[in-house]
């Protein structure tokens, strides 16, 4: 039996990016029960990709009861619906076999990984205060993508002088803006910029000097995306809600590394259940951004553990 329910998790604070603000995370939880064993997974439908709670629910409810992971790849496109079902099937298979997912996938046992902590887009003085509050964290990811980003960037660096900083413009810049900001990004020690240009306009990155490495997020969904990234990006951000699950995420990671891209593993704003499968993809990644649960006012039972700026792999009571 496949069931899907909508769940809402209140955020600890308002979360703002260049496309808007939110106060809660609305997710879908999928449970698949076979032979008295239940596996589960979570997805976050994303309007940027034409998804809604209703549309993704309809996709999931349209699947045959006995769907396998292999059949799922052809039954649904990359996206949130396939992600939740794929992860639920992995969890189901692991529980039925009495093993961990990493064993079934032929991976090494996962360990803790340093994760970014995201600072929401706000006024410079607010972002400086948030940076100072979180200056103990190894890596801060700051949301930008406005016409007036330099004061915000300067404020964050002043608030957290020792943290590594990565910038996520969420498609909010142009090639000219990136070129103008690049010397200042270097001066302020920014390590990487995520999706500076709209995906539809990223041809402008070809031939553009990139003194600060550029990571594809909205421009990279699955392995088929890689052929369109050459000469534009240095890294790819792998999110299970984009790839359509752990199966494709692991394949994308392998393919991206083989083509010379650095790997970042990211997330939508979701609970520990959404992050748990991604911790397997995150092993040894150049950047890990799996801080979703840290932004919530409440989380799932048996949540992931975060310690010393690191995300720890899930216990069996949560997933996998």
PENORGI-V860081 format. One record per residue. N is the residue number from 1. SS is DSSP state (@ for helix, = for strand, . for the rest). OMEGA is omega in whole degrees, 0 to 359 (none if undefined). NEAR is the number of other ideal C-beta (glycine too) atoms within 12 Angstrom. Layout:
n->N ss->SS omega->OMEGA near->NEAR
n->N ss->SS omega->OMEGA near->NEAR
This chain:
n->1 ss->. omega->176 near->21
n->2 ss->= omega->177 near->33
n->3 ss->= omega->179 near->23
n->4 ss->= omega->179 near->32
n->5 ss->= omega->176 near->21
n->6 ss->= omega->179 near->24
n->7 ss->= omega->179 near->28
n->8 ss->= omega->177 near->22
n->9 ss->= omega->179 near->32
n->10 ss->= omega->178 near->20
n->11 ss->= omega->179 near->27
n->12 ss->= omega->179 near->22
n->13 ss->= omega->175 near->23
n->14 ss->= omega->181 near->21
n->15 ss->= omega->186 near->31
n->16 ss->= omega->170 near->30
n->17 ss->= omega->185 near->34
n->18 ss->. omega->181 near->30
n->19 ss->. omega->180 near->22
n->20 ss->= omega->184 near->17
n->21 ss->= omega->175 near->17
n->22 ss->= omega->179 near->26
n->23 ss->= omega->180 near->20
n->24 ss->= omega->176 near->24
n->25 ss->= omega->178 near->39
n->26 ss->= omega->186 near->31
n->27 ss->= omega->172 near->41
n->28 ss->= omega->178 near->46
n->29 ss->= omega->180 near->40
n->30 ss->= omega->174 near->45
n->31 ss->= omega->178 near->29
n->32 ss->= omega->182 near->36
n->33 ss->= omega->177 near->21
n->34 ss->= omega->178 near->21
n->35 ss->. omega->179 near->14
n->36 ss->. omega->180 near->10
n->37 ss->= omega->181 near->20
n->38 ss->= omega->172 near->24
n->39 ss->= omega->181 near->41
n->40 ss->= omega->179 near->43
n->41 ss->= omega->183 near->54
n->42 ss->= omega->172 near->51
n->43 ss->= omega->178 near->53
n->44 ss->. omega->176 near->43
n->45 ss->. omega->189 near->36
n->46 ss->. omega->184 near->36
n->47 ss->@ omega->180 near->18
n->48 ss->@ omega->181 near->27
n->49 ss->@ omega->176 near->27
n->50 ss->. omega->183 near->14
n->51 ss->. omega->173 near->33
n->52 ss->. omega->177 near->22
n->53 ss->@ omega->182 near->27
n->54 ss->@ omega->183 near->17
n->55 ss->@ omega->180 near->23
n->56 ss->@ omega->176 near->38
n->57 ss->@ omega->180 near->28
n->58 ss->@ omega->178 near->18
n->59 ss->@ omega->182 near->33
n->60 ss->@ omega->182 near->40
n->61 ss->@ omega->179 near->23
n->62 ss->. omega->181 near->19
n->63 ss->. omega->174 near->31
n->64 ss->. omega->185 near->16
n->65 ss->. omega->185 near->16
n->66 ss->. omega->184 near->18
n->67 ss->. omega->176 near->29
n->68 ss->. omega->178 near->21
n->69 ss->@ omega->180 near->35
n->70 ss->@ omega->180 near->15
n->71 ss->@ omega->181 near->18
n->72 ss->@ omega->182 near->37
n->73 ss->@ omega->180 near->25
n->74 ss->@ omega->184 near->15
n->75 ss->@ omega->182 near->26
n->76 ss->. omega->176 near->35
n->77 ss->. omega->174 near->25
n->78 ss->. omega->180 near->36
n->79 ss->. omega->188 near->37
n->80 ss->@ omega->184 near->47
n->81 ss->@ omega->181 near->44
n->82 ss->@ omega->180 near->43
n->83 ss->@ omega->184 near->54
n->84 ss->@ omega->181 near->52
n->85 ss->@ omega->179 near->49
n->86 ss->@ omega->181 near->47
n->87 ss->@ omega->176 near->52
n->88 ss->@ omega->179 near->47
n->89 ss->@ omega->176 near->43
n->90 ss->@ omega->180 near->45
n->91 ss->@ omega->178 near->42
n->92 ss->@ omega->181 near->35
n->93 ss->@ omega->180 near->32
n->94 ss->@ omega->180 near->32
n->95 ss->@ omega->180 near->29
n->96 ss->@ omega->182 near->20
n->97 ss->@ omega->184 near->18
n->98 ss->. omega->180 near->11
n->99 ss->. omega->174 near->20
n->100 ss->. omega->180 near->29
n->101 ss->@ omega->182 near->41
n->102 ss->@ omega->177 near->28
n->103 ss->@ omega->180 near->19
n->104 ss->@ omega->182 near->25
n->105 ss->. omega->180 near->31
n->106 ss->. omega->181 near->13
n->107 ss->. omega->172 near->26
n->108 ss->. omega->179 near->13
n->109 ss->. omega->183 near->17
n->110 ss->. omega->176 near->32
n->111 ss->. omega->178 near->19
n->112 ss->. omega->177 near->23
n->113 ss->= omega->176 near->35
n->114 ss->= omega->180 near->32
n->115 ss->. omega->171 near->40
n->116 ss->= omega->169 near->44
n->117 ss->= omega->189 near->37
n->118 ss->= omega->173 near->42
n->119 ss->= omega->182 near->43
n->120 ss->. omega->176 near->36
n->121 ss->. omega->181 near->35
n->122 ss->. omega->176 near->30
n->123 ss->. omega->185 near->18
n->124 ss->@ omega->183 near->26
n->125 ss->@ omega->177 near->17
n->126 ss->@ omega->180 near->24
n->127 ss->@ omega->176 near->38
n->128 ss->@ omega->179 near->27
n->129 ss->@ omega->179 near->21
n->130 ss->@ omega->178 near->36
n->131 ss->@ omega->180 near->36
n->132 ss->@ omega->179 near->23
n->133 ss->@ omega->184 near->19
n->134 ss->. omega->183 near->30
n->135 ss->. omega->178 near->25
n->136 ss->. omega->182 near->17
n->137 ss->. omega->184 near->34
n->138 ss->. omega->184 near->28
n->139 ss->= omega->174 near->38
n->140 ss->= omega->175 near->45
n->141 ss->= omega->184 near->48
n->142 ss->= omega->179 near->50
n->143 ss->= omega->177 near->41
n->144 ss->. omega->179 near->44
n->145 ss->. omega->178 near->34
n->146 ss->. omega->177 near->28
n->147 ss->. omega->186 near->17
n->148 ss->. omega->186 near->20
n->149 ss->. omega->185 near->36
n->150 ss->@ omega->178 near->26
n->151 ss->@ omega->179 near->22
n->152 ss->@ omega->180 near->38
n->153 ss->@ omega->177 near->40
n->154 ss->@ omega->182 near->28
n->155 ss->@ omega->180 near->31
n->156 ss->@ omega->179 near->46
n->157 ss->@ omega->178 near->31
n->158 ss->@ omega->181 near->23
n->159 ss->@ omega->182 near->31
n->160 ss->. omega->187 near->32
n->161 ss->. omega->185 near->19
n->162 ss->. omega->182 near->18
n->163 ss->. omega->167 near->32
n->164 ss->= omega->180 near->30
n->165 ss->= omega->168 near->45
n->166 ss->= omega->185 near->47
n->167 ss->= omega->174 near->51
n->168 ss->= omega->181 near->41
n->169 ss->. omega->178 near->42
n->170 ss->. omega->176 near->35
n->171 ss->. omega->188 near->30
n->172 ss->. omega->182 near->32
n->173 ss->= omega->169 near->36
n->174 ss->. omega->178 near->21
n->175 ss->@ omega->180 near->25
n->176 ss->@ omega->179 near->16
n->177 ss->@ omega->178 near->29
n->178 ss->@ omega->181 near->38
n->179 ss->@ omega->179 near->24
n->180 ss->@ omega->183 near->18
n->181 ss->@ omega->188 near->35
n->182 ss->@ omega->180 near->28
n->183 ss->@ omega->179 near->15
n->184 ss->@ omega->176 near->26
n->185 ss->@ omega->178 near->36
n->186 ss->@ omega->182 near->20
n->187 ss->@ omega->183 near->16
n->188 ss->. omega->174 near->33
n->189 ss->. omega->176 near->23
n->190 ss->= omega->187 near->39
n->191 ss->= omega->186 near->30
n->192 ss->= omega->176 near->40
n->193 ss->= omega->182 near->47
n->194 ss->= omega->175 near->47
n->195 ss->. omega->180 near->44
n->196 ss->. omega->184 near->47
n->197 ss->= omega->171 near->35
n->198 ss->. omega->182 near->26
n->199 ss->@ omega->182 near->28
n->200 ss->@ omega->182 near->13
n->201 ss->@ omega->190 near->23
n->202 ss->@ omega->172 near->32
n->203 ss->@ omega->180 near->19
n->204 ss->@ omega->179 near->24
n->205 ss->@ omega->181 near->34
n->206 ss->. omega->180 near->18
n->207 ss->. omega->180 near->11
n->208 ss->. omega->177 near->28
n->209 ss->. omega->181 near->17
n->210 ss->. omega->179 near->28
n->211 ss->. omega->171 near->20
n->212 ss->. omega->183 near->31
n->213 ss->= omega->182 near->31
n->214 ss->= omega->183 near->45
n->215 ss->= omega->177 near->46
n->216 ss->= omega->173 near->43
n->217 ss->. omega->179 near->46
n->218 ss->. omega->180 near->36
n->219 ss->. omega->183 near->35
n->220 ss->. omega->180 near->44
n->221 ss->. omega->182 near->36
n->222 ss->. omega->183 near->36
n->223 ss->@ omega->180 near->30
n->224 ss->@ omega->180 near->19
n->225 ss->@ omega->190 near->31
n->226 ss->@ omega->183 near->29
n->227 ss->@ omega->181 near->15
n->228 ss->@ omega->187 near->23
n->229 ss->. omega->186 near->36
n->230 ss->. omega->178 near->21
n->231 ss->. omega->182 near->20
n->232 ss->. omega->190 near->33
n->233 ss->. omega->178 near->39
n->234 ss->. omega->180 near->32
n->235 ss->= omega->173 near->37
n->236 ss->= omega->177 near->48
n->237 ss->= omega->181 near->52
n->238 ss->= omega->176 near->51
n->239 ss->. omega->184 near->51
n->240 ss->@ omega->177 near->51
n->241 ss->@ omega->174 near->47
n->242 ss->@ omega->183 near->43
n->243 ss->@ omega->185 near->44
n->244 ss->. omega->173 near->42
n->245 ss->. omega->181 near->48
n->246 ss->@ omega->184 near->50
n->247 ss->@ omega->180 near->38
n->248 ss->@ omega->179 near->40
n->249 ss->@ omega->178 near->44
n->250 ss->@ omega->179 near->37
n->251 ss->@ omega->178 near->26
n->252 ss->@ omega->178 near->38
n->253 ss->@ omega->181 near->39
n->254 ss->@ omega->182 near->22
n->255 ss->@ omega->181 near->25
n->256 ss->@ omega->179 near->38
n->257 ss->@ omega->180 near->23
n->258 ss->@ omega->180 near->14
n->259 ss->. omega->174 near->24
n->260 ss->. omega->178 near->16
n->261 ss->. omega->167 near->33
n->262 ss->= omega->183 near->30
n->263 ss->= omega->168 near->39
n->264 ss->= omega->176 near->46
n->265 ss->= omega->186 near->46
n->266 ss->. omega->184 near->46
n->267 ss->. omega->163 near->48
n->268 ss->. omega->178 near->42
n->269 ss->. omega->182 near->43
n->270 ss->. omega->184 near->48
n->271 ss->. omega->178 near->42
n->272 ss->@ omega->179 near->41
n->273 ss->@ omega->178 near->44
n->274 ss->@ omega->182 near->49
n->275 ss->@ omega->190 near->51
n->276 ss->@ omega->180 near->47
n->277 ss->@ omega->182 near->53
n->278 ss->@ omega->179 near->54
n->279 ss->@ omega->178 near->46
n->280 ss->@ omega->178 near->43
n->281 ss->@ omega->187 near->47
n->282 ss->. omega->184 near->44
n->283 ss->. omega->178 near->28
n->284 ss->. omega->180 near->21
n->285 ss->. omega->179 near->36
n->286 ss->. omega->177 near->32
n->287 ss->= omega->176 near->38
n->288 ss->= omega->180 near->43
n->289 ss->. omega->183 near->44
n->290 ss->. omega->185 near->50
n->291 ss->. omega->184 near->42
n->292 ss->@ omega->181 near->43
n->293 ss->@ omega->179 near->40
n->294 ss->@ omega->181 near->35
n->295 ss->@ omega->184 near->42
n->296 ss->= omega->172 near->33
n->297 ss->. omega->178 near->19
n->298 ss->. omega->184 near->18
n->299 ss->. omega->176 near->31
n->300 ss->. omega->168 near->29
n->301 ss->. omega->184 near->14
n->302 ss->. omega->185 near->19
n->303 ss->. omega->174 near->27
n->304 ss->. omega->178 near->40
n->305 ss->. omega->175 near->23
n->306 ss->= omega->181 near->30
n->307 ss->= omega->177 near->15
n->308 ss->. omega->178 near->14
n->309 ss->. omega->182 near->25
n->310 ss->= omega->173 near->26
n->311 ss->= omega->182 near->40
n->312 ss->. omega->179 near->27
n->313 ss->. omega->183 near->34
n->314 ss->. omega->169 near->38
n->315 ss->. omega->182 near->19
n->316 ss->. omega->180 near->19
n->317 ss->. omega->177 near->18
n->318 ss->. omega->184 near->34
n->319 ss->. omega->167 near->45
n->320 ss->. omega->none near->41
